[in-house]
Structures are given as C-alpha cells and as structure tokens.
Amino acid sequence: MIRKSAGAWLSLLLLSATGCSALQDQVIDCETSIRNHVLAQKAWGEWSWCYDELDYPYHFAKGFKAGYRNILEGGKGCQPSLPPKCYWKPYYQSPEGRAQIAAWFDGYSHGALAAEQDGMKDIGHLPISPTARANMISSKAPVNPACFNGMYHGEVPQGTPEEIAEEMELELPGQVEAAPEGVPPMPEVDVKKPAVPYEK
C-alpha cells in the first residue's frame, strides 16, 4: 500500500514537472492580463470626465480601455484593422451601428494616447542588464578608425607580400637568418598576407 502510494506520488511529481514551465507561462499571462485590465479600468475612471458629452459613451469607453491595454501589452497604439468580433453582428450593420463602431475606434486612439501620457509605454517591457545594454549600443556604433592605430590611414596596402613587407619594414618568414647550432630550423610558411605590426 505504501509502495503504491509512493509510486503514485512520484509519478504525479514527474508528470507535473514536465508541464511546470507551460503552467507557469499561463499563470504569468493571466496575471499580466488581469493587471492590464485593472489598470485600463482605473485609467478610464480617471480620464472619463474629459469625455462627458459623447454620443456613444459605452462604446467609446470599451475602445479607450482596449487602446490603453494595447500600450500596456507593448503595442504601438495603432488602431486595429477591424473592430472586435462583438461588433461583427448584423445589428451593427446599420448607420447607428457604424457610429458605435466609429466611437470604439475613436476611444481606442484616445486610450492609447492616455496610456502614453500616463507613462505606461514601457511597462510591458522587461529591463535588460546595463552590460547587455552597453554591448547592444557598442555593436551599433560605427567603427572608430583610431582603433586600428592609423596603420593604413584608411587605405588597404597594395602589391605582393614582399613589396608590402619591404614598404612596412617587416620580415617575412623565410627571410630569417640561419638558426644557431643545436636549434632546429623553422619550417617554411606559405605567406599569403603580410604580418600586421602593432605599434608599441
């Protein structure tokens, strides 16, 4: 009996561990969605006094909250191409229904603008470490020619390796003096590119 229950618990633990990450993602998504919904409701409560004399305040408010949530989710606040599916019903295929849809779109733009003015534009973005930010900035920065000690002054050397080595006062492999007695000679190396000198 004890062995069976221990085996059942172990099986349950192993099965739950495999889906733990997916479950955690769903919990985070749900928590974020609830937070965004609450913040949008609160924002409408604070901004609604600006829109007292609207023809369709209910639809405007729905659009306002949707636009506010879009910014909270990391969107740019651009109106979607279509209204939500609840506006696709035959009831809204009339002049009054179209005016209500227009009120929703208008509210969407105002909600997105209100979210930006409330400083919520970056709330949905995870901050990165200062080191990663510095690396990203430096990878986008133009290359400074001074990093190369001004050796070529922006020009690529032309000519054969021997001519370049002579011009730059370099010794190419194969031009080395004979090794002293007891030291094996260095192997011959096929030179395709000149050695790059470093200023000291």
N, C-alpha and C positions, 0 to 999 in steps of 0.2 A: 504493500500500500504506500509506504513512504517512498519507495523507489519510483513507483509510478507517478506520484505527485511531484517528486523532484525532477523527474524526466519531463513532465508536462510543463513545469515552471521553466526549465532550461530551454525547452522548445519555444515556449512563448517569448522568452527573453531574446533568443536568437532571431526569431521572426520579427519581433518588434524593432530590433536593432537595424535590420536591413531597410526598413521604411522610415526610420527615425529622421533622416535628412529631409525626405519629402514631406513628412508631417510637420517638421519644424518650418519648412518653407511656407506651408499652408497657414500655419499659425501666424507667422510674420506678415504674410499677405493680408490675412483677416484683421490683424491688429492695425496695420497701416491703413487699410480701408476704413475701419471704424474711426481712427484718428482723423482721417481726411474728411469723413462725413461730419464729424462733430465740429471740426474747425470751419467747414463751409457753412454749417448751420449757425455757428456763432458769428461768423462774418456777416451773414445775411441779417442777423439781428442788429448788428452794429451799423450796417450800411443802408438798411431798408428805408430809413427816414428820408433818404435822398430821392426815393422813387415812390412817393406817396400818390401822385396823380397819374398813374398808368392805367391804360385801358384793360390790360390783362395781367394784373399783378401776380397771380398764381403761376402762370407760365413763365413770366419774366423771372420770378424767384427760382423756379426749377432750373432755368438756364444759367442764372447767376451762380447757383451752387455747383452746377456741373463745370462751369468755366473755372471757378475757384479750385475745385478738386483737380482739374487738369493741370494747373500750375503746381499744386501740391504733389502731384504724381510725377513731376519733372517735365511736363509738356511745355509747349511754347505759347499756349493760349490761343492758337488759331482755331477758328470755328470749324467743326467737322463738316464734311460734305453733305451729310444727311442728319436730320434730327433723330432723336431716339425712337425706337420701334413703337412706343406707345402713341406717337404722332402719325403712324402709317395707317391708322384705321380709317374707314370711309367717312367717319364723322368729320375728320379734318380736311376732307377734300371739298371744301366749301370756302367762300370768302372769309367767313368768320374763323374757320379752322386755320386757314392760311395766315390770318392775322395773329392767331395764337402761336403758330409756329414761328412767325417773324419775331414775336415777343420773346420766345425761348432763345432764338439766336442772338437777339439784342442783349438779353440778360447774360448769355454766355460770355460775350465780349466784355461786358461790364464786370462780371465776376472775375475773369482773368486779370483785368486791369486792377481791380481791387486787391487781388492776391499779391500782385507785384508791388503795389503801393504799401501793402502790409508787411513787405519784406519776406514773403513766403516763397520767393522764386527758387531758392536753393535748398529748401527744407527737405526735399526728396533725394538729394544727392549725398552720398557718403563721402566724408572728407578723406583725402589721402595724406600720407605722411609728408612732412616737409622735405625729406630726402627724395622721395618719388617726385614731388612737385619740381624740385630743383633739377632733377635728371630730365624731366619732360621739357622744362624750359630750355636747358642747355642743348638738348637734342634738336630743338627747333631754331636755335641761334645760328647765325651764319658763321662759317669758319673764319677765324682770325688768321690772316697770313703771317702775323708775327709769331704764331705758334711754331712755325717751321724755321725760325731763326733767320728768315730772309735769305736763305741759302741761294735759291734760284731767282729771287726777286720777281717772282710771278712767272718766270719763263721755264719751260722744260728744256733741259740740255739736249742738244742735237749732236749727232755724229756717232762714230763707233765707240765701243767701250774704252779702247786705248786712247782715242782722242779726248774723250771726256775726262778720263783719269789723268791724262797729262795736263789738261787745262785746269783741273781742280787740284793738281799736285797730289794725286793719290798713287798708291802702289797697288797694282792688280796682282792676284795670285799668279805665280809663275815667274814674277819678276823679283822674288825674294832671293837674297844672297844664299849661298850654299850653307847648309846647317853645319855646325861644328861636329867634330868626330864623336861618334857614340850616340848621336841623336838621329833617329830615322828621318828621312826627308818627308816633307809634307806631300800628300797626294796632289796631283794636278786637278784643278777645278775648272769646269767649263763656265766661263764668265759670260752672262747674257746681259746683266745690268751692272752698272758701276756701284761700288760701295758708297753709301751716303755718309759723309763725315758729320760729326757733331761738334759744334763749337764748344770749347771749354772755357 
